Each structure stands twice: as structure tokens, then as C-alpha cells.
Amino acid sequence: MFTGIIEDIGRVENITKEQANLILTISSKLASELQINQSIAHNGICLTVIERKEQTYSVCAVEETIKKTNIGLLEIGDLINLERCLLVGDRLDGHIVQGHVDDTVTCIQIRERQGSWRFIFKYDNNYQDLISPMGSIALNGISLTISKIYTNKNCFETSIIPYTFNETNLKLVKEGDIINVEFDIISKQILRLSQNKL
């Protein structure tokens, strides 16, 4: 489990294909602290460490992960948000994030607002019931708050403070980019239970 509070921005050093899987090698200041079989979120995707060196480590993404996320779009040199799994007793500064990306959304607008930024994302209509004003959402693994919803356009807006903008890869996002999204687990469970009662 994660909280959506990014610890480091890693760099993709190598990408290799093994049958239907992708093996990514990442450089990060966290590398020396990781252990084999440890979970770490990469742009919100929970992946397992399969090899570790002093300054780099490798993870494997299976076919299902490649289909549902933007990991297949990564290139050598790309920067990705990293977060290690939550320790029991840690503060939950963001919100409960599983690292199980639901889908991707498209950034359709970015506007600077005198020291903060407004990002607007377009989502698939199937997720309409999981979007709520002031609700939590994880974008590329970052815990964010939905500040506004444009229901008729299947879009939502988030407001980004300078620290989040500068300390994550949001500063590299451009209009048209594809971003990983994980909807709030509480919203998903409430929706599932309500549907089961119908």
C-alpha cells in the first residue's frame, strides 16, 4: 500500500522486452535502500524489485500492466515518480493508494495561476461514478484532490501547488500526455457494494 506522496524522481536507464514482459532498469537515490522482492510504485504502478545494484534496480511489468497503464510509452531517459510501500505506523499524508492503476487519462489543459497550476484531464465515461468534487485521486502515483468536475465533457480539474509541481514529474507533463490514474479505493468499494444490492 502507498500514500501518493512521491519520494524521488527516478530515471529510466534501460528497457528490455522478455516475451510479453518489460524489464525496466531505474536509477534512483532509493536504489541502495531497496531489497529484492520489495514493492515500489512507478508512476503509481506497483512493481516488484527483481535486481538491485548500488545506484540502479530493475523491475518487471507483465502484459496486463502494459495494457492498462502508460508504462509501455516510457523511453530511456524518462523521469518517473517513485514511492516505496507504506510502513506500519507511518503517517498517511496522502490517501490510500494501492498501486493498482485502473486506466489512463489524457491531459487536455495546463494553466499557470500565479504560483500554482491547473491541470485538466479527460477520463473514460465508465468512471463517471468514481469522480467526486474534493475527492482523492492518484495521477502518476501522486495523491491529488479533484477541485472541479466537467461532467458533460468527462473531465476533471486538479490544482497543483509549487512543491508538488517541482518535486514530481508533473512539471514535465504536456497537453496530450497520457497519465496513469487510480481512483479512490473507498469510492470503488462503495460503488461495487451498491451495484451488488441492485
C-alpha angles and dihedrals in degrees: 000000000000138000103217093248106131116226101186144352109239128199124230105236100173141004123195131174121228109185104300094343133089122221112204124193113204131191115213142147085243094062097091091052096051127097132209111269092022119137120236130171117237111193084335096311114123107226132170123239108240100171134017136193131172097276104011140043136185134228134184125230116197127215095265091054091049091052096049101040142044093253092107089061094059119114133193108281095029117135119231135190114248131198129169119222119276119268118222106261095028120130114260096226096165121024136283107293120178099193088237103126112212099199142307132279130201123238105228102170140021122185130176114225110194096291101347134066135230118212122188120198131190117220137188114271090237089075097053093112092054095058117088134166111263088007124139124256134170117225116185084344095305118130106232139165123238104235099180139007127212097197097178090055099039089239136129133192131222127190115220125206119216095255093054091044094051099039098049136048091262086098088066097048116113131193107278095031120136114236131191115244131196115184121218111284091219091056090047093051094046090051092048093050093047092050091050090056094056 
